[in-house]
Amino acid sequence: MTDLLQAAVEAHGGVEKWREAEAIDVTLNFWGALLDLKGFPGHFQPTVSIDTHSPRTTIQHLDRNSENRWIFTPDRVWIERPDGSIVADRTDPRSAFVGHVRETPWDQLHLTYFFGYAMWNYLTAPFLFTEPGFSTRELEPHEESGETWRRLEVTFPKRIPTHTPVQTFYFGDDFMLRRVDYTTDVLGGVAAHYTYDVKIVDGFAFPFFRRVVRRTPDGPWINGPTSFVLDYTDLHLRYR
């Protein structure tokens, strides 16, 4: 583990305490220009539950007209009614994005996979990077917003569903996450993902506001359209 990763993990709550957590439940506001483009316009207020130690996410209220649960796992996504009966399902869900471009519309199972793995990644970082198979190295520091941010390059193992295998995480002098750079492989987008409004819940630090913008060779398109906004309104941890 690099010194930067160790410091970030400790600042966010510590790996020993993290091992005691079993699940996270979060309610949020969710909207953005790319969500509109993909065929899901408007403002959503989903509830999301993740398993902290294996990639699994359960989502409700992305369908405004039902109480169905949208469930993500790496090898299968499905939508089920409250009684457990299946509405739709898809195995090998990442392959369903092959050939997609930015303008390709999504169905509900595409959104289940994308939103499911994204939320799981966001809620488990930086603790996730201490798991077997991850490799990290510190890059040159970055100046932004009058601050110096330390940068951690993280390479994900193939078993972990994520935006792209290599991502860069920026941490402030308090070791709180400020920004993430990645290419969204299933979208073809190049993103700068900013985090704000850190709150402490049960001793863990979580950014409650996330804004994703397009990243260009000249830098993030801060004044351009917002691709996605995630605004947490409530968050709880469950323990073993």
Residue, then its C-alpha position, 0 to 999 in steps of 0.5 A: m500500500t502506498d503512503l498516500l493510499q494508507a493516509a487516505v484510508e485512515a482519513h476516511g475512517g480506517v480499514e479495520k472499522w471498514r471491515e466491520a461494515e456489511a452494507i451502506d444504504v443511501t438516498l440521493n438526487f440523481w440527474g444530468a445531461l448524459l442521463d437525459l441523452k440515454g433516455f432517462p430524462g429528468h430528476f430521480q430520487p433513488t434509494v441504493s443499497i450496496d454490499t460493502h465487500s462484494p459487488r452487489t447493488t440494489i436500487q429502488h425508485l429509478d422507475r417512477n411508476s413502480e416499486n420494482r428493485w433493480i439489482f446489479t451484480p458483475d455477471r447478471v443484472w435484473i429487475e424484480r417486483p416486490d414479490g420477487s418475480i422477475v421483470a427482466d434480466r441480462t447475463d454478461p451485462r457489460s457485453a450489452f454495451v459493445g458498439h455503443v457510442r455516446e448517443t446510443p440509448w439505454d434500456q433499464l438493464h443498461l442503466t441498472y448495470f452502469f448505476g449499480y457498479a458506479m455507486w458500488n465503486y463510489l461508496t467503497a473507495p478508497f477502502l476498495f483499493t486495499e483489496p487483493g489485485f489492486s495496484t497503486r502508485e503516486l503521481e506528480p501533484h496537481e494544482e487546482s482551486g488554489e490547492t495542491w492535490r496529491r494524485l494516486e493512480v489506481t489499477f483495478p483487477k479484472r474481477i472488479p466492474t468499474h468505469t475503466p481499468v486505470q483511474t486517477f484519484y486526487f486527494g487534498d492536504d486533509f487526504m479527502l477525495r477531491r476529484v477522479d479522472y477516468t474514461t467511462d468505457v461503457l459510455g465512451g466519455v472522458a470524465a472529471h468527477y468532483t466530490y464535495d460536502v464531506k460528512i462523517v457518518d459512523g466515523f467514515a467520511f463520505p462526499f455527499f455531493r458529486r458532479v461529473v463533467r467532461r474532461t478535455p485535453d485543455g482540462p475539465w469542462i467546468n463551465g459546460p454541461t454537467s454529465f451527472v449529479l449525485d446529491y446524497t440526502d441520507l446515508h446509513l451503514r449496517y454492520r455484521 
